[in-house]
Amino acid sequence: MTQMNLFLKLDKEVWTKGDFGTATGLGLTGTIYTTSTLATAQNLTDYTLKIRLYDQIGDEVFNDDCNILIAASGTWEYLPADGDLNFDFIGEVKIELLKATQQITAIGVNGSAVLRIR
């Protein structure tokens, strides 16, 4: 399986639990890029995405599937189900992209994927 890194930029750094919802626009969103300068979006066509949350010591504390919003623009959204993410969190978000023979991990650069849930 091919493995390489992509780069992740979240649209918000703080996500308040009361803001969670099942409608588009209330989820956690971001963009996946091909370069660490966050200049060129990764096309997400034919990928499936999984969000992974890592605490401050690097342990994975949560993972779930997330949705592609606009594949050509590299944008995605995670909409938690009721009861998901009922915990305070400060840590790193990573997005795993899967397609046939590829597994790619999108990581933050210079704090671009640090999230606080409160």
C-alpha positions in Angstrom: 0.0 0.0 0.0 1.4 3.4 -1.0 1.8 5.8 1.9 2.7 9.5 1.9 1.8 12.6 3.8 -0.6 15.4 2.9 -1.3 18.5 4.9 -4.4 19.5 6.9 -5.8 22.9 7.7 -8.8 23.1 10.0 -11.4 25.9 9.5 -11.7 26.5 13.3 -9.4 26.0 16.3 -12.2 25.8 18.9 -15.3 23.7 18.5 -18.0 24.2 21.2 -20.0 21.1 22.0 -23.3 23.0 21.8 -22.4 23.8 18.1 -22.4 20.2 17.1 -25.2 19.2 14.8 -26.2 16.8 12.0 -26.7 19.5 9.4 -24.0 20.6 7.0 -22.4 23.8 8.3 -22.4 22.7 11.9 -19.6 20.2 11.6 -15.9 20.4 11.9 -14.5 21.3 8.5 -11.1 21.7 6.8 -9.0 21.3 3.7 -6.4 18.8 2.7 -3.4 20.1 0.7 -0.5 18.5 -1.2 2.2 20.9 0.1 3.2 22.1 3.5 2.7 25.7 2.3 -1.1 24.9 2.1 -1.2 26.2 -1.5 -2.6 23.4 -3.6 -5.6 21.4 -2.5 -5.6 17.6 -2.8 -8.4 16.2 -5.0 -10.4 13.8 -2.8 -12.2 12.0 -5.6 -12.6 8.2 -5.0 -11.2 8.5 -1.4 -12.9 7.6 1.8 -12.0 9.7 4.8 -11.6 9.0 8.5 -11.0 11.6 11.2 -8.6 10.8 14.0 -8.1 12.8 17.2 -4.9 12.5 19.1 -4.3 13.9 22.6 -1.4 15.9 23.7 0.8 12.9 24.4 0.0 11.4 21.0 -2.5 8.7 21.9 -5.5 8.3 19.6 -8.7 9.1 21.6 -11.3 9.1 18.8 -11.9 8.1 15.2 -14.9 8.0 12.9 -15.7 8.4 9.2 -16.1 11.9 7.8 -17.6 13.3 4.6 -16.1 14.9 1.5 -17.7 18.3 0.8 -16.1 19.3 -2.5 -13.7 16.6 -3.8 -11.8 18.9 -6.2 -11.3 21.5 -3.5 -10.0 19.0 -0.9 -12.7 20.0 1.6 -14.3 17.7 4.1 -16.7 17.8 7.1 -17.2 15.7 10.2 -20.7 15.7 11.7 -20.7 13.8 15.0 -23.6 11.6 16.0 -25.5 12.3 19.3 -23.2 11.2 22.1 -20.0 11.4 20.1 -17.4 13.9 21.4 -18.9 14.4 24.8 -15.5 15.1 26.3 -13.2 18.1 26.5 -10.2 17.8 24.2 -7.1 19.7 23.2 -4.9 17.9 20.6 -4.2 17.2 17.0 -6.5 16.2 14.2 -5.4 13.9 11.4 -7.4 12.8 8.4 -6.8 9.4 6.9 -7.5 9.0 3.2 -8.1 5.5 1.8 -8.4 4.4 -1.8 -7.7 1.0 -3.4 -3.9 0.8 -3.0 -3.3 4.0 -1.1 -3.4 5.0 2.5 -2.5 8.7 3.0 -2.4 10.6 6.3 -3.1 14.4 6.2 -1.3 16.1 9.1 -1.1 19.6 10.4 1.8 22.0 9.9 2.6 24.9 12.2 -0.5 24.3 14.3 -2.9 24.1 11.4 -4.6 21.0 12.8 -4.7 21.7 16.5 -8.2 21.6 17.9 -9.9 22.4 21.2 -13.3 20.9 22.0 -15.1 22.4 24.9 
